[in-house]
Amino acid sequence: MPLLLMLAAAASGQEPERKQTTKDMLPRAAQPFLFSETSLTPDAPPWSINYAGGYGERVTAPFGYSGVVQEVGIKGYLGNRFTLYARAAFGFPDEGKVSGAQQVEVIRDIIGGRSAQGFRLGLGLGGKLDYQHVGAAFSRLTATYETSFWRLNGNMIFEKAFGPGRDAIDVISSLGIQYRLWGNLYAGVEALGEDLEGFWEEDEAEGGAKLLLGPSFNLSPKNSRLSFSVCGGPVILANRSPVVPSDALRDLPLKNGFTVQARLVYDLSGS
């Protein structure tokens, strides 16, 4: 929550954006970040399909998958500031059987959302089935601020998993910052945190706090339907809870890990 308040303060205190020139009006990316979800606006591609692949060691969702993961998703603008996002993923572990995960959600901008420029605040609701076949319901608070050269996005997810040994409510927070280096090439950093209550709860139910911080890149070539994103970095166990979930529902890592993921997005509108 402090992250979202900081974004709002930055937006309110920002000097008015200079009038856009033709050079500034570059194609909008439907999904510029790997670990932080943004809502769509009317000047973004209305519908897109994406393919993502990644590799991780000693990690669990939402940081990635221990092994190779392949994912396909669709994202669309429903009008009236509503965004739909759905995905299906398949994980190929170094040992063991292939497992799958699915997720669907709808996000509605409640502040802003008429255009990508400026500040917008959205609220989303959704459901998911994770790699351990445990269902969950979640809500997402997303805050975004964009100018011609900067992108800032923060998410706060409140998730309720319907399985034994899970937290009553799991809180996941993320932050993405990117700066336009040249043309429509952006570079920055992404951060992701889960079970942060482990910093102050010694018996946190899902193994302790976990953090990721790594470089992030996004490219949306002009006159192309394609856009590309890549991000990765170490996944750090900030502490270690002595509590182990019952029935080993989550393959909790005992050491720090890492993950790297890349995404290819195809604009279905052709504009």
Sequence and secondary structure as in RCSB ss.txt:
>XXXX:A:sequence
MPLLLMLAAAASGQEPERKQTTKDMLPRAAQPFLFSETSLTPDAPPWSINYAGGYGERVTAPFGYSGVVQEVGIK
GYLGNRFTLYARAAFGFPDEGKVSGAQQVEVIRDIIGGRSAQGFRLGLGLGGKLDYQHVGAAFSRLTATYETSFW
RLNGNMIFEKAFGPGRDAIDVISSLGIQYRLWGNLYAGVEALGEDLEGFWEEDEAEGGAKLLLGPSFNLSPKNSR
LSFSVCGGPVILANRSPVVPSDALRDLPLKNGFTVQARLVYDLSGS
>XXXX:A:secstr
 HHHHHHHHHHHHS       TTT     S   SSS     TTS SEEEEEEEEEEES  TTS  SEEEEEEEEE
EEEETTEEEEEEEEEEE SSS  EEEEEEEEEEEEE  SSSSEEEEEEEEEEEE TTS EEEEEEEEEEEE SSE
EEEEEEEEEEE STT  SSEEEEEEEEEEEEETTEEEEEEEEEE GGGGT TT TTSS EEEEEEEEEE  TT S
EEEEEEEEEEEE    S   GGG S   SS EEEEEEEEEEESS  
